[in-house]
């Protein structure tokens, strides 16, 4: 898909110097992929193990706890 973007030259230049990528299309694609990855990780961390619909799975070995007590 072709898209016209207005991005400051300083921003493009800095990103190009940091990554070594000269092609603007590749630079924008990499930036979007990095943004998606960061936000996906942030959202996953925000959940913090709070899935309410999960059921407790029984242990196969009774009396085997994480702190070493039986």
N, C-alpha and C positions, 0 to 999 in steps of 0.2 A: 504494500500500500504506500503510495506516495503521500508525503505530508510536508508542508512548509512550516518550518520552525524559526522563531526569532530567539536566538541564544547569543548572549554577550560573547564577543570575541575572546575576552580575557578568560572566560570560563572554558571555552573550547580549547584555547591554547594551554591552559593549566592542565586540563584533563589529558590532552595529547602528550604533554611533556611527562606527566606522571605514569602514563600507561605505555607510551611509545607508539600508540596507534595514531596514524595520520589521517585515515579515512573517516570523515565525519559520520557516515552512516554506521560504521562499526563502533565508533566511539559512543554514539547515542544508544545503540543496541546494548552494548556492554553496560552502560550506565543504567538503563532500564532493568536489565537482568539483575544487576547488583541491588537496585532499589527493591525489586520484587523479592529477592532472597532475604534482604534485611528485614523487610516488613513481615514476611512469612515467619521468620524466626522470632520476631518480636511478638507476633500474635500467638504463636505456639507457647512461648515462655509465659505470656500473660495468662494463659489457661491454667498453668501451674498445677496440673493434675486434678482439675476440678470437674472432671466428666461425671455428672450426677447419674447418668443412666447405666454406668458400668456395674455389673454384678460382681460380688466377691467370688473369687475363684478359690476352691478349697485346696489346701496343701496336700501333697502326696505323702509326705513324711510328717506325721503328727509330732509336736513337741520340738520341732527344729526352728528356732527363732533366729532373727538376725543378730541379736546381742550375745549369742553364745549360750544363753541359759536354756534348759530343757524343761 
